Each structure stands twice: as structure tokens, then as C-alpha cells.
């Protein structure tokens, strides 16, 4: 309840920067029955007019003046402002004035003379509410619980927040900020807004201001520097740790990105900012869905076609320009500031530069400077123009010349800084660089912290570049970690340097990156550093350097991208590297070969098998063309090409290459205790399995598993990989019990060593589901396989090879359960995607076509099923030959399809032929041979050949009982006389 004499109306007067405090106060006061009105007043932009004052004073009740950094500047810029305000307000109104401070800055004496100022900043929400109510004479209700729900109290501690420092001198943009807030608050769940405008108009600072004003409305506020795709993905994935998500630090980057996106889909109260995101398609993978907000800053209006509402940011209004310039230097009158704004066309970037220059050159005549900007010939200034806009030439030319003449060390440092990416120049890397890598004067500057910091501040002041700080070695110190430079200014400075100076600065910048290279891209602890280094490779000139150390750095960055699963960015960097290095060093240079190999691997991972095969053959030809080629290079080249050939379905050629590579590795490097030899033998075992030689494949996988345990331990990734494939081959050999025992332990170890969403963990879980299916635990198998499929679809997309592998098997599991419509829909979709990815003649496409025919036959479409089964058999035999185990499986299904249409003679002929091939290729005890025999027995019996049918049937049952026992489901299935079938299962590569 409220006391009878409590006022019913309160006016909350605030500047835009404290809108979140005014909103919180209004919400709290309204809970007590008070009516509030918010009055937005910017005292620096204009004096209050009669209408403003009427709006503030007309109604009775307290007038709460919310003082923040913006309001306190009134006392600094115009000492009489508050006195004028008090005189303009009626004396009785002055008595109603309640001043509350929400800033840590001291309140000037001119304000304290008006009355007491209540400090609200730094207290808990309950304390702030109680102090506010006491100041304005409202009585709190003791039995009313205080609602401290999400996003209301401005000093809320966020679950995750990484926004840049707030710019306390931010000026204007009230209409745009209001428009942004309206679009987010009225756009429903999942609002997407793109703030667009030309370069230099202040998009980034406006976004920072929006975040500052409205951060209290969110639980999570995450800022992503999106100018570079690789940086954007790494920074977006970094939210996983802040949210406490159970992701594996050793997992590829797409997995962490997917974990963040899944988490955001399930929660509200988040704001993600993509700063400098130019191309929508480049950032599609990190665009979050769900009930949160996404703010994009960009120059590209194409975001409007990608689901974002567009808000344009134009140059300042003139009064905004005047206020902006006056806040950045005391040397300008408002008339002079207006003249300056006219000279630079109200562009915030140029206003900041010119005002900063005037402030750091106190002896320069303001009128003369303005006259130079208006009248001087830009070509008379000693800088290169290179087509830049005249105004930019004049402003930046004067700035550079002054730095060069008055602060030569700062000028020299600036000329080096422009050889790093302008979005986040890594100042801390320069600070920790080796002295030998820097010129003497810069090395001396870095060695003296006070001089170093003073020089950086001078640069910031003279050029209006923004400094970012990190915690220093002591709690009471801050050190500059990065410096942000506008891209236009960055480009301008570089262009005015001579070729000799550019080459010298490039060499220094490259050496700074080399010194910062951890030299171990496989270690997850180094990934943040590599993500920091990659954006600077092109700007520093590292990609065109011939230095061995610099090239090693580039290769380490490429390896980081491969390990992290950043294949698109990896392909881009690899191509640029190969294109730059090959003309200089030749195709057989060892480092060129490594870069080419990496390009081939990442092309293959992206599914561009044609490009990967062509490149793989080129690399192998280059390696073997030189006299006495290095064994490691040959092994790597054959391994790489074989991997692509396996993906393309050329299993025998791949097996031959890998057999040669394994022998060469064992001979040159050693057979036991050599990881490269083990890896090559593992790949050979996979190729043997794809060739249908299951027994040989299993024996080799098992040998690799034993050696891996001895060399690397039982929990290494290589050991777990070998265990997974050993169990896989046991299952394909029909040794289901052994396969299940091994795979259950293998899957358990995967869950301990990796996260359950790690790529290898998902394949391990998938194989466990297949083992459980063969043992009859269909319910468990379906739940696990569906879970794996859903996670792969989200992580990799529905057309990725790993997703297609699982969707193929899941469709056949649905068929076995009788869910035929869903099974057929999934199988047909998978077939279409395989044909798109690999072509219709690939063995996988033929195998899935045979699966579709099997489902179709189960649905009673016998003629259509027969036609597709025969096509699948023909395509499989053409791709792999009639002796391959998959061709035999297709033949068995075709025989069954013939029998279903009444063609018993054709079924018997095909069954006899398939049984002969099966016994010759995989042995009479293999499950597939026994199934072919059981199907043939049924067709013989139906066609009247009862004696032959009984003989074939009894032989099959005897073998089954001897090997799998009479309780095995496969034996029961055949005892019951049901028609055997073969379903195609793709294998992992």
C-alpha cells in the first residue's frame, strides 16, 4: 500500500545514456501505484524551451533528475547552466527537485549547491530502491517481495558480457537509438536488425551506445568482431565457455558454434552483436536463432534480404556535430565547431580526427586550420592521395604531417601498426616482441612502459583511435592490449609510404607474428592465439614472405584451421598461400607441398572431391618427379590422394596407394612405435574394408589397435579411432557379440576423453547403435541413432557425408521397425543428397538406391521395387565389380524382388550365382553367405526343387547354430522362415 499523502506522479528527467536507469525507476515506482513520466532532455545539445519546462513542471510531484556522466558535463562546458535552470524553474518547483547520481564521477560543486545528491551507483537493487523511495517520500511496502527478475536493474551482473568500453563522450543519435530499441521491443522473439551506413559514420560507436543503454534488459550480451570470418567464428564460439556449456575443448570449432546456437535457441534474454559483418553468406553459420536479439553493423544493405530489418545511420545533424566537436576539444566555440562540421560534411570520423588534432596541437590557430581544410590544395600536402576523397586527404594529411614533425616516434609506430589488421591491432604482441625483431628506437620505446604508454596515448589523441585495455600484472594497473583503427585511415597511411618503407614495416610485422606463434596448433590451449594471429597474415605480408620462419607460421595457422574444422577459411588461406609460394619456390618446395596437401584435405572435407582428386594427383606427381624424393612427403602425398579416392569410391586404387605408403613408411621411418606408420596402416585397413576384404581389414585394425595402446596409451584419439574401426569390422563380419562388447567400452571411453558431441564420439555412438540393433535391442538403437542424426544434422548440415552415413542406417532401422513411410522418406532424401554429392554411379548412391527398393518392396510395390533393385545391382557391379560384397548383397535383394513378382526361375538363377560368389569371396560362414543361402532355399522350395532347397537350408542353419548359437536373433529369424535381406551400410573414411 501507499501512504494517503503519497504523491501520485513523478517526473524522471534523464539523458539518453541513463534511459535504462529511468526505466528501472519507473517500473519500481509504478509498483507502488505512482504514475511516472520520463522526460528525455539533453542539456548539451540545447537549452530547455518553454514546452520542455512545461512538460517537467506542469504536474505536481517530485522531479527526479538522473545525473550521469553526460549531465555532469554541463557543469564543465557551461558553468552557468544549472544556475540558469534553477532560475527558470519556479521557486516552488525547485523544492520538488530530487537529484540522484548513477555515475561514479564526483558531482561538481555547482550541483551540490542546489541540494543534496543521492548516490545510487554501486549498491544492491534492494538498497537502491529503498534509498530512492526515501528520497522522494514514498513508503515501501514491507510485505511486498522485491522482484529482481532478469534485466531490470541496471547494475545487474550478466551471465556473459564482453562488450567494448563505453564511450562516455558519445553524442546524439537519439532518433536512431530509439528506432533500434523500437524494432527490438516490437519485433517479437528473435528480432534481427542491421545498422548500416557508409564508412566513418559511427556505426560501431552507435552499437556500443545501444548496448550500454539497454544491456540491463539482457542476461547475455556478446560482442563479435565480424570483419574477418575466422575471427567472428572463434569469438562467437567463445560464448560457450561463458555460458558454461558442456562442450569439448578438443572438438572442432563448428561443434562449439553449434553448441552455442543450440543454447541460444532454448533461452531468451540475449543480445548478439556482429560488428562489421559485410557479407551475409560468410556469417550464416553463426547467425543465432531463438528468442533473442541480433544487431549487425555493416555497410551492406544485402542483410535486408537475409531476414534483418535495416536501420540507416547517416552523418550527424549539424547540432550533433557541434556538440560532438565541442566535447572533444575545449578550443572550439560553437560557431567554430559548426564551421568545422561544414568543412568535414558532418562525418563523425572526420570530426573526431580534426577535433583530436586541434586538441593535441594547442598552439595552432583554429581559424587557420579551418581555412586550410576549406581552401588548401590537397595535392600540396606531402602525402599520397591515391584517389581518396579530398576532405579525407586534407584532414589526414595534416594529421600525419604533424605527427611526423612533432612526434616522430609516434609516427614511426603508426607506420608499423598499419601493417596489422585495423580491426584489432595487437599492441600486446608488439609489447612482448623480441627486441631483435624491432628497430632500435621502437625496441627502446617498448622496453620503457611509461614512454610506450605515452606514445600510444599520443597516437590515440592525435588520430582519435580507440585503445582497448587488459588487466595488467598488478590489480591496480591496466595495459593497452589492442588499438582499433578505421579502415579508411589505415589504408590512407599505408598508401603514403614508399615501397622501401612498406617492405621494412612488413618484415618487422611478420617477425612480431613469428615471435607470437606458439608452434603447436594441435594444442587447444593455443587456439585463441592462432585465432588472434590469422587476421594479420594478409595485412603483414606474411603470405608473400619467403622467410622460412614466416612460412612455418602460415602453415601452423593453416593446421589450426584444419584441426578446428574451419575448412572454408582453411581453403581460402591455403589457396592464397599456394598461389603466392608456388611461383617463387616451385611446386616441389617442401612447404609448398604441405600447403597443397592441406588444401586437398580441406577441399575433401568440404565435399569438393573432384578438386581434391585433381590436386592430390598433382601433389603426388610433383613429389615423385624429383630425384630421391623424401619418404615423408611421398607417404603424405599417397595418403592424401588415397583418402580422396576412397571418398570417390575408387577403393582398389586407394588400397594400392596405401599399401605402398605403409610399406615405405615402415621401411624409412620404422614399423613399430612410429605414429605416421600407424596412421598409414589404419588408412590401409579402412581401404581394405571398403574393398570388401573384411577379414584382412579387421586383422590390420586390430594390429594397429594393439600398437596404439602400447605407443600412445588406451585413451588417445588414435587408439580410440582404432578401437572403433576394429569393432566396426567385427560387426560387418557377423561377430555381433564381440563387436558389441568392444564397442560398448570404446563408446564409454569416448565419452570420457571427448565430449559426446565430438565428431569421433558421434561415430562411436552410431556404431554402438548398429551393434545393439544386430543384437536385437531395436528400441535402444533407434533412440541413440536418432540422437546422433539430429546432432550431426545441426552441426554438419543434412548433406554432410557423416550425416548421410547415419541417415542411411537410420532409415533401415525404421524399416525394420515397420515405420515404412518415414523410412522411405528419409531413404529417398538421402539418395538424392548422395547423388548430388557423389553422383549416381558412386557405390554409396547405388547402395542407398537398393535400400529404397527394399523399403518399396515392404510397402507392396513389387514391380517398382524390382526395377530399382535391378538398377542398384547393375550400378554396384559396374562401380566395384561382381565379386564385391556389396554387389553380392544387391544380388540377394534382387533375387528376393524377382521372387516377389513371381519370377521364381530368375530368383533361383540369381540366388545360385550370388551364393557361389559369396562363398568364394567371403566364405561360407559369413552371415551374408548364409542369408543368400536361406533366400535361395526359399526360392528353390517355391519352384518345386524341394530336395535341393532342404539341403541348402540345413547347411545354412547348421553353420548358424555352430557360430551364433540357437538363441541368436539371426538364427531365430531364419528358423521362422522369413525372407532374409541385406541393407547397405556406408562406412566411415
Secondary structure as UniProt FT lines:
FT   TURN            4..5
FT   STRAND          9..14
FT   HELIX           16..18
FT   HELIX           19..30
FT   TURN            31..33
FT   STRAND          35..40
FT   TURN            43..45
FT   HELIX           50..57
FT   STRAND          63..67
FT   HELIX           69..77
FT   TURN            79..80
FT   HELIX           81..88
FT   HELIX           91..95
FT   STRAND          97..101
FT   HELIX           109..112
FT   TURN            113..114
FT   STRAND          117..119
FT   TURN            121..122
FT   HELIX           125..136
FT   TURN            142..143
FT   TURN            150..151
FT   TURN            154..155
FT   STRAND          160..161
FT   TURN            168..169
FT   HELIX           174..186
FT   TURN            189..190
FT   STRAND          192..196
FT   TURN            199..200
FT   HELIX           203..214
FT   HELIX           215..217
FT   STRAND          220..225
FT   HELIX           229..237
FT   HELIX           239..242
FT   TURN            243..244
FT   TURN            249..250
FT   HELIX           253..265
FT   STRAND          270..275
FT   HELIX           280..286
FT   STRAND          293..298
FT   HELIX           301..306
FT   STRAND          309..312
FT   HELIX           318..328
FT   TURN            330..331
FT   HELIX           334..343
FT   TURN            344..346
FT   HELIX           348..360
FT   TURN            362..363
FT   HELIX           366..375
FT   HELIX           378..380
FT   TURN            386..387
FT   HELIX           390..406
FT   HELIX           408..417
FT   TURN            418..419
FT   TURN            422..423
FT   HELIX           427..431
FT   HELIX           435..437
FT   HELIX           440..447
FT   HELIX           449..463
FT   STRAND          466..471
FT   TURN            475..476
FT   STRAND          478..484
FT   HELIX           487..495
FT   HELIX           499..516
FT   TURN            521..522
FT   HELIX           524..526
FT   HELIX           527..534
FT   TURN            535..536
FT   HELIX           537..540
FT   HELIX           542..544
FT   HELIX           548..563
FT   TURN            564..565
FT   HELIX           567..585
FT   TURN            587..588
FT   HELIX           590..605
FT   TURN            606..607
FT   HELIX           609..624
FT   TURN            627..628
FT   HELIX           631..648
FT   HELIX           651..668
FT   HELIX           675..690
FT   TURN            691..692
FT   HELIX           694..712
FT   TURN            714..715
FT   HELIX           717..732
FT   TURN            733..734
FT   HELIX           736..753
FT   TURN            756..757
FT   HELIX           759..774
FT   TURN            775..776
FT   HELIX           778..796
FT   TURN            798..799
FT   HELIX           801..817
FT   HELIX           820..838
FT   TURN            840..841
FT   HELIX           843..858
FT   TURN            859..860
FT   HELIX           862..880
FT   TURN            882..883
FT   HELIX           885..900
FT   TURN            901..902
FT   HELIX           904..921
FT   TURN            924..925
FT   HELIX           927..942
FT   TURN            943..944
FT   HELIX           946..964
FT   TURN            966..967
FT   HELIX           969..975
FT   TURN            976..977
//
